[in-house]
Amino acid sequence: MASRETSFRDRVSLLLGGLEEGREVRAYLRRFEEKNSGCFAVVKVGGAVLEQGLDDLADALALLQFLGLPPVVVYGSGPQLDRSLAAAGIREERCDGMRITPEEAVPLVAEAASHAGLKLAEALRERGAHAVTPQSALRARLLDRDRYGLVGEPVSADKLGIEQLLRAGVIPLIGCVHADERGQLLNVNADNVARCMVLSLRPRKVVFVTGTGGLLDGEGSLIDSINLAEEGDELFAQPWLSGGMRHKVQEIASLLSELEPSASVSVTGPAAMVRELFTHSGAGTLIRQGERIERRGPEAAKELEPLLEEAFGRKLKRSYWTDFAPDYVLASERGRAGAVIGSIAGVPLLDKFAVSESARGEGLAKSLWQRLHDAAPELVWRSRRENPFNGFYSAQADGFVRRGPWSVYWTGSGLEARIEALADELGSRPPDFEGDVG
């Protein structure tokens, strides 16, 4: 046992200490400590992850408990049940994407869920964590016996009982077999169980742990974030979004529509869950209801002043608004991200680009940049060389040159021949914030 505990401590060091974004991790933890009431996270885990990623999953869940942030874990047991049904000679049938559950299959459904829960609980105990399977976590009702058999849908969650476990620092493990008001056991889809828990507990984080580690696009590449308000229509029009992935995104979109605007759902892998929860860049797909990006006239530029000063951590000089004449601004509808665009020698100039601290990691910067690129494929801008946002700028730019304390970036092949002169002009301009030198 001692060697197991030592091994887990080593993995905790790797999970936290090994993250390059250590400062971000500490900031997230402080934020969560300030809101230490209620449920931190509902984590939905597929049955395949319990077989192929159990160690990584248990490491992450135990770490959350040790940090004082015990999650509610909803787990499926599909692959385990498939084997049990096959061994019993019961044919697998589905209707409307749901597993038809005849009466003779219910004991096997309950057994598969029980074994999967015990396996996860044991893995957590080996790491010094405490988890229990509440007996009455959820009340269900029969959906349509003639069509689906003994398949149920959630009616209500035992909110008080689950919150009591969380306050005691215990991780509730909730499977997919639940009784109706007469005590009849029903097979309830794990995604539906997770939805019920989220709507009842209103957690700060919602996480779907999958083997793919996130949602993949048509080329098999990971989608890092989705702003449904800005990107949803285009996303659902894609032919590659089909089958189970399409269903999952639709379910997530429906869930988010019932939550507050700041809510999000993360789809990630077991080994990446800590990074996804505690860093801006994450390690999976972050899906939000999001905000639309709106184009506004130059008169709206001054409305972004509080955002600009928060993002840059300094006061704008009083002369900024008289020395610079913006052409237009792009801003998110709730004012948490914005860009001020002007021009220099007839070339569109990105003068300011800012995202509120509260919005970082949501994908708003990506959505804002896409709208900016659509409006100005040729673009030039400058940034101080120590700006932590330069990694993002470098990924978007076609190139950059240096002028004193400034890096001058550009996009658009037509600007390459002009960039030296444009950089000279931008590099000679005084800084816009009080206290800046250069």
C-alpha positions in Angstrom: 0.0 0.0 0.0 2.8 2.4 0.9 4.4 1.9 -2.5 1.1 2.6 -4.2 0.7 5.9 -2.2 4.2 7.0 -3.0 3.5 6.3 -6.7 0.4 8.4 -6.5 2.3 11.3 -4.9 4.8 11.1 -7.7 2.0 11.3 -10.2 0.4 14.3 -8.4 3.8 16.1 -8.7 3.8 15.4 -12.4 0.1 16.5 -12.8 0.6 19.9 -11.1 4.3 20.6 -10.9 4.9 19.5 -14.5 2.4 21.9 -15.9 4.1 24.8 -17.6 1.0 26.9 -16.7 1.7 26.7 -13.0 0.7 30.3 -12.4 -2.6 29.7 -14.1 -3.2 26.6 -12.0 -2.7 28.6 -8.8 -5.0 31.3 -10.1 -7.8 28.7 -10.8 -7.4 27.1 -7.4 -7.7 30.5 -5.7 -10.8 31.3 -7.7 -12.4 28.0 -6.7 -11.4 28.4 -3.1 -13.2 31.7 -3.0 -16.4 29.8 -4.1 -16.1 26.8 -1.8 -19.8 26.1 -1.6 -21.9 23.8 -3.8 -20.7 21.3 -6.4 -17.3 21.8 -8.1 -17.8 19.4 -11.0 -20.0 16.7 -12.6 -17.7 14.3 -14.4 -19.3 11.9 -16.9 -17.1 8.9 -17.7 -17.8 6.3 -20.4 -17.4 2.6 -19.7 -14.5 2.3 -22.1 -12.5 4.8 -20.1 -12.9 2.7 -17.0 -11.2 -0.2 -18.9 -8.5 1.7 -20.9 -7.8 4.8 -18.8 -8.6 3.9 -15.2 -5.3 4.8 -13.6 -5.2 8.2 -15.2 -8.8 8.9 -14.3 -8.4 7.8 -10.7 -5.3 9.9 -10.4 -7.2 13.0 -11.5 -10.3 12.4 -9.4 -8.3 11.6 -6.3 -6.3 14.8 -6.8 -9.5 16.8 -7.0 -10.6 15.4 -3.7 -7.3 16.2 -2.1 -7.6 19.7 -3.3 -10.9 20.0 -1.5 -12.9 19.9 -4.8 -14.6 16.4 -4.8 -16.5 15.9 -8.1 -19.7 14.0 -8.7 -18.8 11.1 -11.1 -21.5 9.7 -13.4 -20.2 6.5 -15.1 -21.4 4.3 -17.9 -20.7 0.6 -18.3 -21.5 -0.1 -22.0 -18.6 -2.4 -23.0 -19.0 -4.4 -19.8 -22.7 -4.9 -20.4 -22.1 -5.8 -24.1 -19.9 -8.8 -22.9 -22.5 -9.9 -20.2 -25.3 -9.8 -22.7 -23.3 -11.7 -25.3 -22.4 -14.4 -22.7 -26.1 -14.7 -21.7 -27.2 -15.0 -25.3 -29.2 -11.8 -25.2 -29.1 -10.0 -28.5 -28.2 -6.3 -28.4 -30.9 -4.1 -30.0 -31.2 -0.4 -30.2 -34.0 2.1 -31.0 -33.6 5.8 -31.4 -30.0 5.5 -30.2 -31.0 3.8 -27.0 -30.3 0.2 -25.9 -33.5 -1.8 -25.7 -33.6 -3.4 -22.3 -35.8 -6.5 -21.9 -36.8 -7.6 -18.4 -34.2 -10.5 -18.4 -31.4 -8.0 -19.1 -32.0 -5.8 -16.1 -30.0 -8.0 -13.6 -27.1 -7.9 -16.1 -27.4 -4.2 -16.5 -27.3 -3.8 -12.7 -24.4 -6.2 -12.3 -22.3 -4.5 -15.0 -22.9 -1.0 -13.4 -22.1 -2.4 -9.9 -18.9 -4.0 -11.0 -17.8 -0.9 -12.9 -18.5 1.3 -9.9 -16.6 -1.0 -7.5 -13.6 -1.1 -9.8 -13.5 2.7 -9.9 -14.1 3.0 -6.1 -11.2 0.5 -5.5 -8.8 2.5 -7.7 -9.7 5.6 -5.8 -9.2 3.9 -2.4 -5.7 2.7 -3.5 -4.9 6.4 -3.9 -6.3 7.3 -0.4 -9.5 8.8 -1.8 -13.0 8.1 -0.5 -15.9 7.4 -2.9 -19.3 5.9 -2.3 -22.2 4.8 -4.5 -25.4 6.4 -3.2 -28.3 4.0 -3.2 -31.0 6.6 -4.1 -29.1 9.3 -6.0 -31.7 9.6 -8.7 -35.4 8.7 -9.2 -36.4 7.5 -12.7 -39.6 6.8 -14.6 -40.3 4.3 -17.3 -39.9 5.8 -20.8 -41.9 3.5 -23.1 -41.9 -0.2 -22.3 -43.4 -1.3 -25.6 -40.7 0.6 -27.5 -37.6 0.4 -25.3 -38.3 -2.2 -22.7 -37.2 -1.3 -19.1 -35.5 2.0 -20.1 -36.0 5.0 -17.9 -35.4 8.7 -17.9 -34.4 10.8 -14.8 -37.1 12.5 -12.8 -35.1 14.1 -10.0 -31.8 13.9 -8.2 -31.3 13.6 -4.5 -29.6 17.0 -4.4 -29.5 17.3 -0.6 -28.0 13.8 -0.1 -25.3 14.3 -2.8 -24.4 17.8 -1.5 -24.0 16.3 2.0 -21.5 13.8 0.6 -19.6 16.5 -1.1 -19.4 18.6 2.0 -17.9 15.6 3.8 -15.3 15.4 1.0 -16.6 12.2 -0.4 -16.8 11.5 -4.2 -20.3 10.2 -5.2 -20.2 7.5 -7.9 -23.4 7.3 -9.8 -24.2 4.6 -12.3 -27.0 4.1 -14.8 -29.4 1.8 -13.0 -32.1 3.6 -11.0 -35.5 2.7 -9.5 -38.9 4.2 -10.3 -41.5 5.1 -7.7 -42.5 1.5 -7.4 -39.0 0.2 -7.0 -38.6 -1.2 -10.5 -35.0 -1.0 -11.7 -34.6 0.9 -15.0 -31.7 1.3 -17.4 -31.0 5.0 -17.7 -28.6 6.4 -20.3 -25.5 7.8 -18.5 -25.6 11.0 -20.5 -29.1 11.6 -19.3 -28.1 10.9 -15.7 -25.3 13.4 -16.1 -27.7 16.0 -17.5 -30.0 15.5 -14.5 -27.1 15.9 -12.1 -25.9 19.1 -13.8 -29.3 20.7 -13.9 -29.9 19.8 -10.2 -26.5 20.6 -8.7 -25.4 23.5 -11.0 -21.7 22.7 -10.8 -18.9 25.1 -11.8 -17.5 22.5 -14.2 -19.0 19.9 -16.4 -16.6 17.3 -17.9 -17.2 14.5 -20.4 -14.2 12.1 -20.2 -13.8 10.1 -23.5 -11.2 8.0 -25.2 -10.7 10.5 -28.0 -9.8 13.2 -25.6 -12.1 15.7 -27.2 -14.1 16.4 -30.3 -12.4 15.8 -33.6 -12.9 17.6 -36.9 -13.2 16.1 -40.4 -9.4 15.6 -40.6 -9.2 14.0 -37.2 -7.7 17.0 -35.5 -8.8 18.1 -32.0 -11.1 21.1 -31.8 -9.9 23.1 -28.9 -13.0 25.2 -28.3 -16.5 25.8 -29.7 -18.4 29.1 -29.2 -21.9 27.9 -30.1 -23.4 31.4 -30.5 -20.7 32.3 -33.0 -19.8 28.9 -34.6 -22.8 26.6 -33.9 -24.7 27.0 -37.3 -21.5 26.4 -39.3 -20.5 23.4 -37.1 -23.8 21.6 -37.4 -23.7 22.1 -41.2 -20.4 20.1 -41.5 -20.9 16.6 -43.0 -18.2 15.1 -40.8 -20.2 15.9 -37.7 -22.3 12.8 -37.7 -23.4 9.8 -35.7 -22.5 9.6 -32.0 -20.4 12.8 -32.2 -23.2 14.8 -33.6 -25.6 13.4 -31.0 -23.1 14.3 -28.2 -22.7 17.9 -29.4 -26.5 18.3 -29.8 -26.9 17.0 -26.2 -24.3 19.4 -24.9 -25.8 22.3 -26.8 -29.2 21.5 -25.3 -27.8 21.2 -21.8 -26.0 24.6 -22.1 -29.2 26.3 -23.2 -30.6 25.5 -19.8 -27.6 26.8 -17.8 -26.3 30.3 -17.1 -24.4 32.0 -20.0 -21.0 31.5 -18.3 -21.4 27.7 -18.1 -19.3 25.3 -20.2 -18.8 21.7 -20.9 -15.3 20.2 -21.4 -14.7 17.0 -23.4 -11.3 15.6 -22.6 -9.3 12.5 -21.9 -8.5 11.0 -18.5 -4.8 11.9 -18.6 -5.6 15.5 -19.6 -8.4 16.3 -17.2 -6.3 18.3 -14.8 -4.9 20.5 -17.6 -8.3 21.0 -19.0 -9.8 22.1 -15.7 -7.0 24.3 -14.5 -5.3 26.0 -17.5 -6.5 28.5 -20.1 -5.2 26.5 -23.0 -6.7 23.3 -21.7 -6.3 19.8 -23.2 -9.5 18.9 -24.9 -12.6 20.6 -26.3 -14.3 23.4 -24.4 -17.9 24.0 -25.5 -19.8 27.1 -24.4 -23.1 28.7 -25.3 -20.7 31.6 -25.9 -21.2 35.2 -27.2 -21.7 36.6 -30.6 -19.0 38.9 -32.0 -20.5 42.2 -33.1 -19.1 44.9 -35.4 -19.6 48.4 -34.1 -18.8 51.9 -35.3 -15.8 54.0 -34.1 -18.0 55.8 -31.5 -18.2 52.5 -29.5 -14.4 52.3 -29.1 -14.3 54.2 -25.8 -16.8 51.7 -24.3 -13.9 49.2 -24.4 -11.7 51.3 -22.2 -12.4 49.3 -18.9 -11.8 46.0 -20.8 -8.5 47.3 -22.3 -7.2 48.6 -18.9 -8.2 45.3 -17.2 -6.5 43.2 -19.8 -3.3 45.2 -20.0 -3.2 46.0 -16.3 -2.5 49.7 -16.9 -4.3 52.9 -17.5 -4.6 54.3 -21.0 -3.0 57.7 -21.5 -5.6 60.5 -21.6 -4.3 61.4 -25.1 -5.0 57.9 -26.5 -8.5 58.7 -27.7 -7.5 62.0 -29.3 -4.3 60.8 -30.9 -5.8 57.6 -32.4 -8.9 57.5 -34.7 -10.4 54.0 -34.9 -12.3 52.9 -37.9 -14.5 50.3 -36.1 -14.4 47.9 -33.2 -15.3 44.2 -32.8 -16.7 43.2 -29.4 -18.4 40.2 -27.8 -22.0 40.9 -26.9 -21.3 40.8 -23.2 -18.2 43.0 -23.6 -15.6 40.5 -22.4 -13.5 40.6 -25.6 -12.9 43.3 -28.1 -10.6 44.6 -30.8 -10.0 48.2 -31.9 -9.2 48.6 -35.6 -7.8 51.6 -37.4 -5.4 52.0 -40.3 -1.9 52.9 -41.2 -0.8 53.9 -44.7 -4.0 52.4 -46.0 -3.5 49.1 -44.2 -5.9 47.8 -41.5 -4.2 48.2 -38.1 -5.1 46.2 -35.1 -4.5 48.7 -32.4 -5.8 46.8 -29.4 -6.9 43.2 -28.8 -8.2 42.3 -25.4 -9.9 39.4 -23.6 -11.1 39.7 -20.0 -9.4 37.5 -17.4 -12.8 35.9 -16.6 -13.2 34.9 -20.3 -9.8 33.4 -21.0 -9.9 29.8 -21.9 -13.4 30.0 -23.3 -12.4 30.3 -27.0 -13.6 33.9 -27.2 -10.1 35.0 -28.4 -10.3 32.5 -31.3 -13.9 33.6 -32.2 -12.9 37.3 -32.1 -9.8 36.6 -34.2 -11.8 34.7 -36.8 -14.2 37.7 -37.2 -11.2 40.0 -37.4 -9.5 37.9 -40.1 -12.8 37.8 -42.1 -13.0 41.6 -41.9 -9.3 42.3 -42.6 -7.3 39.4 -44.2 -4.4 41.9 -44.5 -3.6 43.2 -41.1 -0.7 44.7 -39.2 -0.2 45.2 -35.4 2.4 45.7 -32.8 2.9 44.0 -29.4 5.5 44.4 -26.6 8.0 41.6 -26.8 7.2 40.5 -23.2 3.5 40.3 -23.9 2.3 36.8 -22.8 -0.2 36.9 -25.6 2.5 36.8 -28.2 2.3 33.0 -28.5 -1.2 33.4 -29.8 -0.2 36.2 -32.1 2.6 34.2 -33.6 0.2 31.3 -34.3 -2.1 33.7 -36.3 0.5 35.8 -38.1 2.3 35.3 -41.4 5.5 36.8 -39.9 6.9 39.5 -37.6 9.8 41.9 -37.4 11.3 43.6 -34.3 11.6 47.3 -33.6 13.1 48.1 -30.3 10.7 46.9 -27.5 8.1 46.0 -30.1 7.3 42.9 -32.3 5.4 44.0 -35.4 3.2 41.2 -36.8 1.3 41.0 -40.1 -1.1 38.7 -42.0 -1.6 38.7 -45.7 0.9 38.0 -48.4 0.5 41.4 -49.9 2.1 43.1 -46.9 5.4 41.2 -46.9 7.0 43.8 -49.2 5.7 46.7 -47.1 6.3 45.4 -43.6 9.7 47.1 -43.0 8.3 50.5 -43.6 5.1 49.8 -41.6 7.2 48.4 -38.8 9.4 51.6 -38.8 6.2 53.7 -38.4 4.7 51.6 -35.7 8.0 51.2 -33.8 8.4 54.9 -33.6 5.0 55.6 -32.1 4.9 56.2 -28.4 3.3 53.7 -26.1 -0.4 54.1 -25.2 -0.4 53.2 -21.6 0.8 55.2 -18.6 4.1 54.1 -17.3 5.2 52.4 -20.5 8.6 53.3 -21.9 9.5 52.9 -25.6 
